[in-house]
Amino acid sequence: MLQAKVHKEIDAFLENNENLQYEDCTNLPYTNAVIHEIQRFSNVAPLGLPKICTQDIKLQNYSITKGTIIETNLASVHMDPKKWKFPDSFNPSNFLNKEGKFQDNEAFLPFSTGLRICIGEQMARTEIFIFFTILMKTLRFHLPSGVTKSNLNGRGTTSTPHPYKICVIPR
Ligand code: HEM
C-alpha cells in the first residue's frame, strides 16, 4: 500500500536524522515521487494566471492579436499521454525510474514556467516536503469506515477540494 511504503521509507531515514531539511528529498525518492504526483494529479493552479498579449504576434501557426487574454492550460500538460506513463491515474511511478530512483519530468509544471513562473516555488516546494514528511512520520490517514472513495475533483481557480471526512490517527 502506498502509505505504508511512505511510512517505511520515512521511518528508516528519520531514525538517525532528526533534523529534516529540503535537501533530504534526495534520500526519500518514493516520498518525493508521491509529493510530485500529488501536485501533478491535483493541479492546484490548473490555468496559472491570465496574461494579456501586448502586441500582435505570430506563435507557431497561431496569430494572436494585441489585447488577447492568454490562459496557460497547465493541467493539460500534466495529463498529456505523450509525457506520462500513467497520465490519468494517481501513480507515483510517474516520477520513478526502473530502479526506484526519483526521476523528474520536463512536463511537471505546477508552478508554470518562463518569465512569470511562480515566485514562491522554492518556498512552496520546501514547505510541502517538510510538512508532508513530518505529517506522514507522525500520523496515519484513512477514509472513514464505509467510505471507499472521495471526490478528487477540485473547484475554482485553485482547485479547492470538495468537503470530505478523513480519519487521522497518531502512529
Ligand atoms: C503549491 C503551491 C503553489 C503553486 C502550485 C503555485 C503556482 C503558481 C502558478 C501556476 C503561478 C502562475 C505563473 C504564471 O503566470 O505563469 C503562480 C504565480 C505566483 N505565485 Fe505561486 N504557487 C504556489 C505557492 C506560492 C507561494 C508560497 C508564493 C509566495 C510566497 C507564491 C507567489 C506567487 C506570485 C507572487 C506569483 C505571480 C508571479 C508573477 O506574475 O510574476 N506562490 N504561482
Backbone and ligand atoms as CSV (ligand in chain L), in Angstrom:
chain,resi,resn,atom,element,x,y,z
A,1,MET,N,N,0.842,-1.201,0.000
A,1,MET,CA,C,0.000,0.000,0.000
A,1,MET,C,C,0.874,1.246,0.000
A,2,LEU,N,N,0.405,2.265,-0.731
A,2,LEU,CA,C,1.207,3.485,-0.922
A,2,LEU,C,C,1.648,4.119,0.413
A,3,GLN,N,N,0.678,4.304,1.342
A,3,GLN,CA,C,1.006,4.981,2.596
A,3,GLN,C,C,2.023,4.171,3.413
A,4,ALA,N,N,1.868,2.855,3.404
A,4,ALA,CA,C,2.792,2.002,4.152
A,4,ALA,C,C,4.208,2.133,3.593
A,5,LYS,N,N,4.315,2.261,2.275
A,5,LYS,CA,C,5.631,2.425,1.644
A,5,LYS,C,C,6.269,3.754,2.038
A,6,VAL,N,N,5.452,4.798,2.092
A,6,VAL,CA,C,5.964,6.117,2.505
A,6,VAL,C,C,6.420,6.049,3.963
A,7,HIS,N,N,5.591,5.443,4.824
A,7,HIS,CA,C,5.946,5.331,6.246
A,7,HIS,C,C,7.268,4.592,6.413
A,8,LYS,N,N,7.414,3.502,5.672
A,8,LYS,CA,C,8.625,2.674,5.802
A,8,LYS,C,C,9.864,3.478,5.413
A,9,GLU,N,N,9.766,4.183,4.285
A,9,GLU,CA,C,10.923,4.943,3.811
A,9,GLU,C,C,11.276,6.065,4.790
A,10,ILE,N,N,10.255,6.781,5.259
A,10,ILE,CA,C,10.496,7.904,6.173
A,10,ILE,C,C,11.038,7.397,7.512
A,11,ASP,N,N,10.453,6.331,8.049
A,11,ASP,CA,C,10.916,5.782,9.336
A,11,ASP,C,C,12.383,5.392,9.250
A,12,ALA,N,N,12.753,4.710,8.160
A,12,ALA,CA,C,14.140,4.249,8.021
A,12,ALA,C,C,15.093,5.439,7.941
A,13,PHE,N,N,14.705,6.477,7.212
A,13,PHE,CA,C,15.608,7.618,7.053
A,13,PHE,C,C,15.663,8.479,8.311
A,14,LEU,N,N,14.516,8.735,8.947
A,14,LEU,CA,C,14.499,9.664,10.080
A,14,LEU,C,C,14.953,9.025,11.395
A,15,GLU,N,N,15.166,7.718,11.391
A,15,GLU,CA,C,15.608,7.051,12.607
A,15,GLU,C,C,16.870,7.718,13.162
A,16,ASN,N,N,17.812,8.021,12.257
A,16,ASN,CA,C,19.082,8.626,12.689
A,16,ASN,C,C,19.231,10.076,12.231
A,17,ASN,N,N,18.163,10.675,11.670
A,17,ASN,CA,C,18.242,12.055,11.183
A,17,ASN,C,C,17.034,12.832,11.687
A,18,GLU,N,N,17.180,13.456,12.844
A,18,GLU,CA,C,16.026,14.154,13.421
A,18,GLU,C,C,15.744,15.483,12.730
A,19,ASN,N,N,16.800,16.130,12.186
A,19,ASN,CA,C,16.610,17.460,11.597
A,19,ASN,C,C,16.370,17.356,10.095
A,20,LEU,N,N,15.115,17.279,9.734
A,20,LEU,CA,C,14.769,17.128,8.324
A,20,LEU,C,C,14.998,18.437,7.566
A,21,GLN,N,N,15.649,18.340,6.388
A,21,GLN,CA,C,15.847,19.523,5.540
A,21,GLN,C,C,15.321,19.214,4.143
A,22,TYR,N,N,15.089,20.262,3.354
A,22,TYR,CA,C,14.578,20.062,1.995
A,22,TYR,C,C,15.505,19.166,1.175
A,23,GLU,N,N,16.824,19.317,1.387
A,23,GLU,CA,C,17.801,18.545,0.619
A,23,GLU,C,C,17.625,17.037,0.833
A,24,ASP,N,N,16.979,16.650,1.944
A,24,ASP,CA,C,16.780,15.226,2.227
A,24,ASP,C,C,15.817,14.565,1.248
A,25,CYS,N,N,15.141,15.359,0.420
A,25,CYS,CA,C,14.219,14.740,-0.547
A,25,CYS,C,C,14.988,13.785,-1.470
A,26,THR,N,N,16.296,14.008,-1.638
A,26,THR,CA,C,17.072,13.087,-2.484
A,26,THR,C,C,17.243,11.728,-1.798
A,27,ASN,N,N,17.138,11.713,-0.456
A,27,ASN,CA,C,17.259,10.447,0.287
A,27,ASN,C,C,15.914,9.745,0.454
A,28,LEU,N,N,14.840,10.386,0.026
A,28,LEU,CA,C,13.496,9.818,0.174
A,28,LEU,C,C,12.800,9.795,-1.197
A,29,PRO,N,N,13.323,8.989,-2.136
A,29,PRO,CA,C,12.825,9.039,-3.508
A,29,PRO,C,C,11.338,8.693,-3.643
A,30,TYR,N,N,10.868,7.728,-2.870
A,30,TYR,CA,C,9.456,7.345,-3.017
A,30,TYR,C,C,8.551,8.468,-2.476
A,31,THR,N,N,8.903,8.992,-1.305
A,31,THR,CA,C,8.130,10.098,-0.716
A,31,THR,C,C,8.134,11.291,-1.671
A,32,ASN,N,N,9.287,11.593,-2.232
A,32,ASN,CA,C,9.418,12.710,-3.171
A,32,ASN,C,C,8.542,12.478,-4.407
A,33,ALA,N,N,8.512,11.239,-4.869
A,33,ALA,CA,C,7.678,10.904,-6.037
A,33,ALA,C,C,6.193,11.064,-5.696
A,34,VAL,N,N,5.808,10.661,-4.487
A,34,VAL,CA,C,4.398,10.805,-4.074
A,34,VAL,C,C,4.015,12.289,-4.036
A,35,ILE,N,N,4.901,13.115,-3.478
A,35,ILE,CA,C,4.614,14.564,-3.398
A,35,ILE,C,C,4.469,15.146,-4.806
A,36,HIS,N,N,5.381,14.796,-5.697
A,36,HIS,CA,C,5.283,15.300,-7.077
A,36,HIS,C,C,3.997,14.821,-7.746
A,37,GLU,N,N,3.643,13.549,-7.486
A,37,GLU,CA,C,2.438,13.001,-8.113
A,37,GLU,C,C,1.182,13.698,-7.567
A,38,ILE,N,N,1.199,14.053,-6.287
A,38,ILE,CA,C,0.062,14.805,-5.718
A,38,ILE,C,C,-0.075,16.126,-6.471
A,39,GLN,N,N,1.050,16.797,-6.697
A,39,GLN,CA,C,0.976,18.095,-7.387
A,39,GLN,C,C,0.581,17.936,-8.854
A,40,ARG,N,N,1.067,16.878,-9.494
A,40,ARG,CA,C,0.689,16.654,-10.901
A,40,ARG,C,C,-0.799,16.358,-11.000
A,41,PHE,N,N,-1.264,15.447,-10.154
A,41,PHE,CA,C,-2.617,14.934,-10.289
A,41,PHE,C,C,-3.667,15.925,-9.784
A,42,SER,N,N,-3.295,16.733,-8.763
A,42,SER,CA,C,-4.309,17.624,-8.168
A,42,SER,C,C,-4.400,18.968,-8.888
A,43,ASN,N,N,-3.352,19.373,-9.583
A,43,ASN,CA,C,-3.383,20.633,-10.349
A,43,ASN,C,C,-3.951,21.806,-9.552
A,44,VAL,N,N,-3.178,22.228,-8.562
A,44,VAL,CA,C,-3.648,23.292,-7.667
A,44,VAL,C,C,-3.929,24.601,-8.417
A,45,ALA,N,N,-3.118,24.910,-9.416
A,45,ALA,CA,C,-3.373,26.120,-10.229
A,45,ALA,C,C,-3.478,25.677,-11.693
A,46,PRO,N,N,-4.631,25.070,-12.068
A,46,PRO,CA,C,-4.709,24.421,-13.387
A,46,PRO,C,C,-4.507,25.351,-14.582
A,47,LEU,N,N,-4.823,26.643,-14.407
A,47,LEU,CA,C,-4.700,27.571,-15.543
A,47,LEU,C,C,-3.651,28.666,-15.305
A,48,GLY,N,N,-2.819,28.514,-14.283
A,48,GLY,CA,C,-1.843,29.557,-13.987
A,48,GLY,C,C,-2.539,30.886,-13.764
A,49,LEU,N,N,-1.901,31.979,-14.157
A,49,LEU,CA,C,-2.528,33.306,-14.067
A,49,LEU,C,C,-2.705,33.840,-15.480
A,50,PRO,N,N,-3.826,34.540,-15.747
A,50,PRO,CA,C,-4.037,35.042,-17.114
A,50,PRO,C,C,-3.048,36.141,-17.492
A,51,LYS,N,N,-2.743,36.219,-18.773
A,51,LYS,CA,C,-1.840,37.260,-19.306
A,51,LYS,C,C,-2.582,37.975,-20.429
A,52,ILE,N,N,-2.148,39.202,-20.733
A,52,ILE,CA,C,-2.705,39.928,-21.875
A,52,ILE,C,C,-1.590,40.172,-22.876
A,53,CYS,N,N,-1.853,39.816,-24.125
A,53,CYS,CA,C,-0.866,39.993,-25.188
A,53,CYS,C,C,-0.679,41.502,-25.461
A,54,THR,N,N,0.575,41.969,-25.431
A,54,THR,CA,C,0.821,43.425,-25.537
A,54,THR,C,C,1.045,43.886,-26.982
A,55,GLN,N,N,1.199,42.931,-27.920
A,55,GLN,CA,C,1.337,43.329,-29.333
A,55,GLN,C,C,0.872,42.177,-30.228
A,56,ASP,N,N,0.550,42.476,-31.466
A,56,ASP,CA,C,0.181,41.408,-32.411
A,56,ASP,C,C,1.400,40.509,-32.623
A,57,ILE,N,N,1.214,39.202,-32.482
A,57,ILE,CA,C,2.341,38.294,-32.746
A,57,ILE,C,C,1.845,37.031,-33.460
A,58,LYS,N,N,2.832,36.317,-34.055
A,58,LYS,CA,C,2.542,35.010,-34.647
A,58,LYS,C,C,3.332,34.001,-33.836
A,59,LEU,N,N,2.654,33.018,-33.289
A,59,LEU,CA,C,3.321,31.991,-32.488
A,59,LEU,C,C,3.014,30.645,-33.135
A,60,GLN,N,N,4.068,29.986,-33.652
A,60,GLN,CA,C,3.875,28.796,-34.468
A,60,GLN,C,C,2.807,29.114,-35.534
A,61,ASN,N,N,1.687,28.388,-35.583
A,61,ASN,CA,C,0.700,28.683,-36.625
A,61,ASN,C,C,-0.419,29.602,-36.154
A,62,TYR,N,N,-0.263,30.181,-34.980
A,62,TYR,CA,C,-1.352,30.992,-34.417
A,62,TYR,C,C,-1.038,32.477,-34.517
A,63,SER,N,N,-2.017,33.258,-34.981
A,63,SER,CA,C,-1.894,34.716,-34.961
A,63,SER,C,C,-2.636,35.222,-33.731
A,64,ILE,N,N,-1.914,35.930,-32.859
A,64,ILE,CA,C,-2.536,36.413,-31.617
A,64,ILE,C,C,-2.528,37.939,-31.662
A,65,THR,N,N,-3.702,38.530,-31.520
A,65,THR,CA,C,-3.775,39.989,-31.618
A,65,THR,C,C,-3.578,40.642,-30.251
A,66,LYS,N,N,-3.048,41.855,-30.310
A,66,LYS,CA,C,-2.838,42.659,-29.099
A,66,LYS,C,C,-4.134,42.703,-28.279
A,67,GLY,N,N,-4.025,42.536,-26.962
A,67,GLY,CA,C,-5.201,42.610,-26.095
A,67,GLY,C,C,-5.846,41.263,-25.821
A,68,THR,N,N,-5.383,40.214,-26.522
A,68,THR,CA,C,-5.959,38.876,-26.284
A,68,THR,C,C,-5.554,38.376,-24.891
A,69,ILE,N,N,-6.522,37.805,-24.179
A,69,ILE,CA,C,-6.195,37.207,-22.871
A,69,ILE,C,C,-5.727,35.777,-23.091
A,70,ILE,N,N,-4.586,35.445,-22.522
A,70,ILE,CA,C,-3.998,34.110,-22.710
A,70,ILE,C,C,-4.047,33.343,-21.383
A,71,GLU,N,N,-4.540,32.121,-21.449
A,71,GLU,CA,C,-4.520,31.239,-20.268
A,71,GLU,C,C,-3.634,30.043,-20.590
A,72,THR,N,N,-2.733,29.704,-19.695
A,72,THR,CA,C,-1.877,28.532,-19.911
A,72,THR,C,C,-2.556,27.321,-19.268
A,73,ASN,N,N,-2.874,26.319,-20.069
A,73,ASN,CA,C,-3.562,25.152,-19.522
A,73,ASN,C,C,-2.538,24.161,-18.965
A,74,LEU,N,N,-2.059,24.467,-17.737
A,74,LEU,CA,C,-1.021,23.631,-17.123
A,74,LEU,C,C,-1.539,22.218,-16.865
A,75,ALA,N,N,-2.835,22.105,-16.528
A,75,ALA,CA,C,-3.406,20.789,-16.225
A,75,ALA,C,C,-3.323,19.859,-17.437
A,76,SER,N,N,-3.454,20.429,-18.647
A,76,SER,CA,C,-3.407,19.575,-19.838
A,76,SER,C,C,-2.008,18.979,-20.018
A,77,VAL,N,N,-0.982,19.743,-19.624
A,77,VAL,CA,C,0.388,19.217,-19.719
A,77,VAL,C,C,0.565,18.061,-18.734
A,78,HIS,N,N,-0.059,18.200,-17.570
A,78,HIS,CA,C,0.061,17.161,-16.542
A,78,HIS,C,C,-0.692,15.878,-16.881
A,79,MET,N,N,-1.570,15.947,-17.888
A,79,MET,CA,C,-2.348,14.759,-18.274
A,79,MET,C,C,-1.980,14.305,-19.690
A,80,ASP,N,N,-0.887,14.818,-20.221
A,80,ASP,CA,C,-0.515,14.529,-21.610
A,80,ASP,C,C,-0.008,13.078,-21.737
A,81,PRO,N,N,-0.728,12.228,-22.476
A,81,PRO,CA,C,-0.318,10.816,-22.574
A,81,PRO,C,C,1.059,10.625,-23.224
A,82,LYS,N,N,1.518,11.654,-23.967
A,82,LYS,CA,C,2.850,11.522,-24.584
A,82,LYS,C,C,3.960,11.768,-23.565
A,83,LYS,N,N,3.611,12.350,-22.438
A,83,LYS,CA,C,4.628,12.752,-21.458
A,83,LYS,C,C,4.650,11.903,-20.192
A,84,TRP,N,N,3.568,11.142,-19.947
A,84,TRP,CA,C,3.463,10.423,-18.664
A,84,TRP,C,C,3.157,8.951,-18.879
A,85,LYS,N,N,3.743,8.106,-18.008
A,85,LYS,CA,C,3.462,6.666,-18.095
A,85,LYS,C,C,2.008,6.394,-17.708
A,86,PHE,N,N,1.537,7.095,-16.668
A,86,PHE,CA,C,0.156,6.897,-16.186
A,86,PHE,C,C,-0.525,8.262,-16.092
A,87,PRO,N,N,-0.932,8.844,-17.250
A,87,PRO,CA,C,-1.463,10.221,-17.234
A,87,PRO,C,C,-2.760,10.388,-16.457
A,88,ASP,N,N,-3.641,9.369,-16.480
A,88,ASP,CA,C,-4.993,9.563,-15.933
A,88,ASP,C,C,-5.210,9.002,-14.537
A,89,SER,N,N,-4.179,8.358,-13.990
A,89,SER,CA,C,-4.388,7.801,-12.650
A,89,SER,C,C,-3.298,8.298,-11.705
A,90,PHE,N,N,-3.593,8.262,-10.406
A,90,PHE,CA,C,-2.590,8.663,-9.417
A,90,PHE,C,C,-1.593,7.527,-9.267
A,91,ASN,N,N,-0.348,7.772,-9.677
A,91,ASN,CA,C,0.643,6.707,-9.620
A,91,ASN,C,C,2.041,7.319,-9.466
A,92,PRO,N,N,2.668,7.159,-8.284
A,92,PRO,CA,C,3.993,7.751,-8.054
A,92,PRO,C,C,5.046,7.262,-9.048
A,93,SER,N,N,4.766,6.139,-9.735
A,93,SER,CA,C,5.722,5.637,-10.737
A,93,SER,C,C,5.931,6.650,-11.867
A,94,ASN,N,N,5.041,7.618,-11.985
A,94,ASN,CA,C,5.265,8.689,-12.962
A,94,ASN,C,C,6.573,9.429,-12.674
A,95,PHE,N,N,7.075,9.323,-11.444
A,95,PHE,CA,C,8.307,10.030,-11.066
A,95,PHE,C,C,9.394,9.070,-10.576
A,96,LEU,N,N,9.296,7.803,-10.956
A,96,LEU,CA,C,10.322,6.831,-10.535
A,96,LEU,C,C,10.851,6.099,-11.761
A,97,ASN,N,N,12.174,5.843,-11.764
A,97,ASN,CA,C,12.706,5.032,-12.867
A,97,ASN,C,C,12.646,3.544,-12.482
A,98,LYS,N,N,13.204,2.713,-13.344
A,98,LYS,CA,C,13.073,1.258,-13.119
A,98,LYS,C,C,13.735,0.824,-11.815
A,99,GLU,N,N,14.768,1.565,-11.402
A,99,GLU,CA,C,15.487,1.211,-10.165
A,99,GLU,C,C,14.807,1.802,-8.922
A,100,GLY,N,N,13.713,2.488,-9.105
A,100,GLY,CA,C,13.011,3.089,-7.962
A,100,GLY,C,C,13.616,4.420,-7.545
A,101,LYS,N,N,14.513,4.967,-8.378
A,101,LYS,CA,C,15.094,6.288,-8.077
A,101,LYS,C,C,14.161,7.386,-8.599
A,102,PHE,N,N,14.201,8.549,-7.934
A,102,PHE,CA,C,13.361,9.664,-8.368
A,102,PHE,C,C,13.773,10.134,-9.760
A,103,GLN,N,N,12.779,10.385,-10.613
A,103,GLN,CA,C,13.040,10.847,-11.977
A,103,GLN,C,C,12.129,12.040,-12.273
A,104,ASP,N,N,12.761,13.192,-12.491
A,104,ASP,CA,C,11.960,14.390,-12.793
A,104,ASP,C,C,11.424,14.294,-14.213
A,105,ASN,N,N,10.486,15.202,-14.557
A,105,ASN,CA,C,9.860,15.165,-15.875
A,105,ASN,C,C,9.664,16.609,-16.322
A,106,GLU,N,N,10.107,16.933,-17.545
A,106,GLU,CA,C,10.012,18.326,-18.023
A,106,GLU,C,C,8.559,18.803,-18.124
A,107,ALA,N,N,7.619,17.854,-18.153
A,107,ALA,CA,C,6.204,18.233,-18.250
A,107,ALA,C,C,5.579,18.490,-16.878
A,108,PHE,N,N,6.386,18.438,-15.832
A,108,PHE,CA,C,5.881,18.747,-14.486
A,108,PHE,C,C,5.963,20.266,-14.290
A,109,LEU,N,N,4.807,20.965,-14.403
A,109,LEU,CA,C,4.816,22.431,-14.391
A,109,LEU,C,C,3.776,23.036,-13.438
A,110,PRO,N,N,3.687,22.554,-12.191
A,110,PRO,CA,C,2.662,23.112,-11.303
A,110,PRO,C,C,2.886,24.592,-10.999
A,111,PHE,N,N,4.150,25.037,-11.133
A,111,PHE,CA,C,4.466,26.441,-10.848
A,111,PHE,C,C,4.599,27.243,-12.141
A,112,SER,N,N,4.172,26.648,-13.256
A,112,SER,CA,C,4.274,27.249,-14.576
A,112,SER,C,C,5.745,27.319,-15.002
A,113,THR,N,N,6.055,28.158,-15.984
A,113,THR,CA,C,7.425,28.262,-16.480
A,113,THR,C,C,7.606,29.636,-17.117
A,114,GLY,N,N,8.824,29.970,-17.483
A,114,GLY,CA,C,9.071,31.245,-18.170
A,114,GLY,C,C,9.250,32.416,-17.213
A,115,LEU,N,N,9.151,33.611,-17.777
A,115,LEU,CA,C,9.455,34.832,-17.012
A,115,LEU,C,C,8.527,35.037,-15.824
A,116,ARG,N,N,7.272,34.586,-15.933
A,116,ARG,CA,C,6.316,34.820,-14.838
A,116,ARG,C,C,6.079,33.555,-14.018
A,117,ILE,N,N,7.071,32.675,-13.979
A,117,ILE,CA,C,6.964,31.468,-13.155
A,117,ILE,C,C,6.688,31.863,-11.701
A,118,CYS,N,N,6.001,31.001,-10.963
A,118,CYS,CA,C,5.657,31.297,-9.570
A,118,CYS,C,C,6.895,31.723,-8.786
A,119,ILE,N,N,6.811,32.884,-8.176
A,119,ILE,CA,C,7.962,33.421,-7.430
A,119,ILE,C,C,8.144,32.670,-6.102
A,120,GLY,N,N,7.079,31.978,-5.651
A,120,GLY,CA,C,7.160,31.270,-4.371
A,120,GLY,C,C,7.497,29.796,-4.518
A,121,GLU,N,N,7.949,29.393,-5.719
A,121,GLU,CA,C,8.161,27.968,-5.982
A,121,GLU,C,C,9.052,27.306,-4.928
A,122,GLN,N,N,10.217,27.886,-4.666
A,122,GLN,CA,C,11.164,27.209,-3.767
A,122,GLN,C,C,10.606,27.121,-2.350
A,123,MET,N,N,9.941,28.189,-1.933
A,123,MET,CA,C,9.335,28.187,-0.588
A,123,MET,C,C,8.237,27.119,-0.511
A,124,ALA,N,N,7.402,27.070,-1.548
A,124,ALA,CA,C,6.312,26.091,-1.565
A,124,ALA,C,C,6.871,24.666,-1.580
A,125,ARG,N,N,7.869,24.422,-2.429
A,125,ARG,CA,C,8.450,23.066,-2.506
A,125,ARG,C,C,9.011,22.653,-1.142
A,126,THR,N,N,9.730,23.574,-0.485
A,126,THR,CA,C,10.344,23.265,0.810
A,126,THR,C,C,9.260,22.964,1.843
A,127,GLU,N,N,8.250,23.828,1.919
A,127,GLU,CA,C,7.196,23.637,2.921
A,127,GLU,C,C,6.422,22.343,2.681
A,128,ILE,N,N,6.079,22.090,1.426
A,128,ILE,CA,C,5.309,20.872,1.129
A,128,ILE,C,C,6.116,19.636,1.551
A,129,PHE,N,N,7.420,19.617,1.225
A,129,PHE,CA,C,8.234,18.448,1.559
A,129,PHE,C,C,8.333,18.260,3.078
A,130,ILE,N,N,8.660,19.338,3.794
A,130,ILE,CA,C,8.839,19.234,5.251
A,130,ILE,C,C,7.501,18.880,5.927
A,131,PHE,N,N,6.429,19.587,5.578
A,131,PHE,CA,C,5.115,19.341,6.204
A,131,PHE,C,C,4.648,17.913,5.928
A,132,PHE,N,N,4.718,17.514,4.655
A,132,PHE,CA,C,4.212,16.196,4.277
A,132,PHE,C,C,5.005,15.095,4.997
A,133,THR,N,N,6.318,15.232,5.003
A,133,THR,CA,C,7.154,14.182,5.592
A,133,THR,C,C,6.919,14.075,7.099
A,134,ILE,N,N,6.821,15.219,7.785
A,134,ILE,CA,C,6.586,15.177,9.242
A,134,ILE,C,C,5.179,14.632,9.542
A,135,LEU,N,N,4.191,15.044,8.736
A,135,LEU,CA,C,2.825,14.524,8.947
A,135,LEU,C,C,2.794,13.006,8.760
A,136,MET,N,N,3.491,12.530,7.726
A,136,MET,CA,C,3.496,11.084,7.478
A,136,MET,C,C,4.307,10.343,8.537
A,137,LYS,N,N,5.313,11.007,9.083
A,137,LYS,CA,C,6.117,10.385,10.138
A,137,LYS,C,C,5.267,10.159,11.390
A,138,THR,N,N,4.380,11.096,11.676
A,138,THR,CA,C,3.681,11.055,12.963
A,138,THR,C,C,2.233,10.554,12.880
A,139,LEU,N,N,1.638,10.582,11.681
A,139,LEU,CA,C,0.207,10.274,11.568
A,139,LEU,C,C,-0.091,9.238,10.483
A,140,ARG,N,N,-1.231,8.594,10.649
A,140,ARG,CA,C,-1.745,7.681,9.617
A,140,ARG,C,C,-3.102,8.230,9.155
A,141,PHE,N,N,-3.338,8.244,7.852
A,141,PHE,CA,C,-4.576,8.801,7.300
A,141,PHE,C,C,-5.399,7.683,6.657
A,142,HIS,N,N,-6.706,7.666,6.927
A,142,HIS,CA,C,-7.554,6.739,6.159
A,142,HIS,C,C,-8.982,7.267,6.067
A,143,LEU,N,N,-9.722,6.782,5.068
A,143,LEU,CA,C,-11.122,7.182,4.898
A,143,LEU,C,C,-11.951,6.576,6.026
A,144,PRO,N,N,-13.053,7.231,6.449
A,144,PRO,CA,C,-13.919,6.661,7.489
A,144,PRO,C,C,-14.475,5.313,7.043
A,145,SER,N,N,-14.830,4.463,8.006
A,145,SER,CA,C,-15.307,3.135,7.610
A,145,SER,C,C,-16.582,3.272,6.764
A,146,GLY,N,N,-16.671,2.464,5.755
A,146,GLY,CA,C,-17.816,2.507,4.837
A,146,GLY,C,C,-17.599,3.427,3.652
A,147,VAL,N,N,-16.610,4.305,3.739
A,147,VAL,CA,C,-16.344,5.212,2.612
A,147,VAL,C,C,-15.220,4.602,1.768
A,148,THR,N,N,-15.470,4.430,0.488
A,148,THR,CA,C,-14.443,3.796,-0.352
A,148,THR,C,C,-13.704,4.791,-1.230
A,149,LYS,N,N,-14.339,5.931,-1.523
A,149,LYS,CA,C,-13.610,6.943,-2.284
A,149,LYS,C,C,-14.182,8.326,-2.022
A,150,SER,N,N,-13.353,9.351,-2.287
A,150,SER,CA,C,-13.837,10.721,-2.107
A,150,SER,C,C,-13.737,11.448,-3.446
A,151,ASN,N,N,-14.428,12.581,-3.529
A,151,ASN,CA,C,-14.436,13.364,-4.765
A,151,ASN,C,C,-13.084,14.078,-4.918
A,152,LEU,N,N,-12.324,13.688,-5.901
A,152,LEU,CA,C,-10.988,14.256,-6.075
A,152,LEU,C,C,-10.978,15.454,-7.028
A,153,ASN,N,N,-12.141,15.818,-7.588
A,153,ASN,CA,C,-12.185,16.979,-8.482
A,153,ASN,C,C,-12.067,18.267,-7.672
A,154,GLY,N,N,-11.214,19.162,-8.141
A,154,GLY,CA,C,-11.082,20.442,-7.463
A,154,GLY,C,C,-12.125,21.427,-7.958
A,155,ARG,N,N,-12.294,22.524,-7.195
A,155,ARG,CA,C,-13.246,23.579,-7.592
A,155,ARG,C,C,-12.521,24.910,-7.651
A,156,GLY,N,N,-12.868,25.731,-8.625
A,156,GLY,CA,C,-12.366,27.098,-8.673
A,156,GLY,C,C,-10.963,27.223,-9.241
A,157,THR,N,N,-10.430,28.441,-9.191
A,157,THR,CA,C,-9.145,28.724,-9.853
A,157,THR,C,C,-7.972,28.020,-9.179
A,158,THR,N,N,-8.123,27.660,-7.907
A,158,THR,CA,C,-7.020,26.952,-7.248
A,158,THR,C,C,-7.450,25.548,-6.787
A,159,SER,N,N,-8.345,24.929,-7.534
A,159,SER,CA,C,-8.743,23.529,-7.300
A,159,SER,C,C,-9.020,23.211,-5.835
A,160,THR,N,N,-9.831,24.023,-5.197
A,160,THR,CA,C,-10.195,23.768,-3.790
A,160,THR,C,C,-10.920,22.422,-3.693
A,161,PRO,N,N,-10.543,21.574,-2.707
A,161,PRO,CA,C,-11.225,20.271,-2.619
A,161,PRO,C,C,-12.679,20.396,-2.177
A,162,HIS,N,N,-13.511,19.441,-2.591
A,162,HIS,CA,C,-14.875,19.338,-2.054
A,162,HIS,C,C,-14.743,18.903,-0.587
A,163,PRO,N,N,-15.744,19.239,0.266
A,163,PRO,CA,C,-15.657,18.813,1.672
A,163,PRO,C,C,-15.556,17.282,1.763
A,164,TYR,N,N,-14.751,16.808,2.670
A,164,TYR,CA,C,-14.649,15.357,2.858
A,164,TYR,C,C,-14.228,15.067,4.291
A,165,LYS,N,N,-14.488,13.848,4.738
A,165,LYS,CA,C,-14.076,13.452,6.083
A,165,LYS,C,C,-12.914,12.485,5.954
A,166,ILE,N,N,-11.962,12.621,6.882
A,166,ILE,CA,C,-10.829,11.701,6.860
A,166,ILE,C,C,-10.413,11.409,8.301
A,167,CYS,N,N,-10.001,10.187,8.580
A,167,CYS,CA,C,-9.550,9.834,9.929
A,167,CYS,C,C,-8.041,10.029,10.000
A,168,VAL,N,N,-7.603,10.708,11.038
A,168,VAL,CA,C,-6.165,10.968,11.231
A,168,VAL,C,C,-5.775,10.379,12.581
A,169,ILE,N,N,-4.914,9.383,12.546
A,169,ILE,CA,C,-4.600,8.622,13.757
A,169,ILE,C,C,-3.102,8.777,14.079
A,170,PRO,N,N,-2.768,9.103,15.342
A,170,PRO,CA,C,-1.329,9.133,15.702
A,170,PRO,C,C,-0.712,7.757,15.512
A,171,ARG,N,N,0.518,7.714,15.035
A,171,ARG,CA,C,1.164,6.410,14.807
A,171,ARG,C,C,1.851,5.935,16.084
L,1,HEM,C1,C,1.673,24.687,-4.098
L,1,HEM,C2,C,1.987,25.981,-4.046
L,1,HEM,C3,C,1.981,26.902,-5.233
L,1,HEM,C4,C,1.626,26.671,-6.536
L,1,HEM,C5,C,1.154,25.358,-7.190
L,1,HEM,C6,C,1.794,27.921,-7.241
L,1,HEM,C7,C,1.548,28.083,-8.598
L,1,HEM,C8,C,1.653,29.282,-9.268
L,1,HEM,C9,C,1.361,29.465,-10.670
L,1,HEM,C10,C,0.923,28.363,-11.636
L,1,HEM,C11,C,1.557,30.762,-10.962
L,1,HEM,C12,C,1.312,31.430,-12.325
L,1,HEM,C13,C,2.592,31.574,-13.090
L,1,HEM,C14,C,2.313,32.144,-14.476
L,1,HEM,O1,O,1.615,33.158,-14.548
L,1,HEM,O2,O,2.775,31.590,-15.465
L,1,HEM,C15,C,1.985,31.424,-9.743
L,1,HEM,C16,C,2.294,32.769,-9.643
L,1,HEM,C17,C,2.711,33.377,-8.497
L,1,HEM,N1,N,2.923,32.785,-7.272
L,1,HEM,FE1,FE,2.633,30.829,-6.841
L,1,HEM,N2,N,2.232,28.871,-6.369
L,1,HEM,C18,C,2.367,28.304,-5.132
L,1,HEM,C19,C,2.832,28.918,-3.981
L,1,HEM,C20,C,3.237,30.221,-3.885
L,1,HEM,C21,C,3.812,30.831,-2.716
L,1,HEM,C22,C,4.116,30.080,-1.396
L,1,HEM,C23,C,4.045,32.128,-3.015
L,1,HEM,C24,C,4.637,33.239,-2.201
L,1,HEM,C25,C,5.309,33.055,-1.074
L,1,HEM,C26,C,3.611,32.338,-4.385
L,1,HEM,C27,C,3.674,33.539,-5.063
L,1,HEM,C28,C,3.337,33.736,-6.379
L,1,HEM,C29,C,3.407,35.032,-7.060
L,1,HEM,C30,C,3.816,36.363,-6.455
L,1,HEM,C31,C,3.015,34.801,-8.396
L,1,HEM,C32,C,2.922,35.821,-9.545
L,1,HEM,C33,C,4.270,35.825,-10.264
L,1,HEM,C34,C,4.308,36.793,-11.444
L,1,HEM,O3,O,3.262,37.073,-12.039
L,1,HEM,O4,O,5.399,37.251,-11.800
L,1,HEM,N3,N,3.141,31.164,-4.891
L,1,HEM,N4,N,2.034,30.500,-8.732
